[in-house]
Amino acid sequence: QVQLVESGGGVVQAGGSLRLSCAASKSIFSGNFAHWYRQAPGKTREWVAGFTTGENTDYADSVKGRFTISRDSSKSTVYLQMISLKPEDTAVYYCRGTQGKFDYWGQGTQVTVSS
């Protein structure tokens, strides 16, 4: 069993920045098995950012140019740097990692962007 713990959420004004962290109990964030998702009130969970091949990354169009995903060399922590935040970025943010045939999710961290 792998535990994922997110942190770094909070309340920020529009235009502000936050850095989310997701720490795993094992090194599961290798390859393309590291992603961030978010779920806004009344909406379904949506993919935000992730690793594709090697160290290449991809982003949802709504966050491209503003969010950056990264991970540490031990592959046990993944980050999401968010700048130029907008009220529509308000959501609970989740990290997801995969080991073998199992997917693991964190408990989520709330990000609230005030206008």
Secondary structure as UniProt FT lines:
FT   STRAND          4..7
FT   STRAND          10..13
FT   TURN            14..15
FT   STRAND          18..24
FT   TURN            31..32
FT   STRAND          34..39
FT   TURN            41..42
FT   STRAND          46..51
FT   TURN            54..55
FT   STRAND          57..59
FT   TURN            61..66
FT   STRAND          67..71
FT   TURN            73..74
FT   STRAND          77..82
FT   HELIX           87..89
FT   STRAND          91..99
FT   TURN            100..101
FT   STRAND          102..105
FT   STRAND          109..114
//
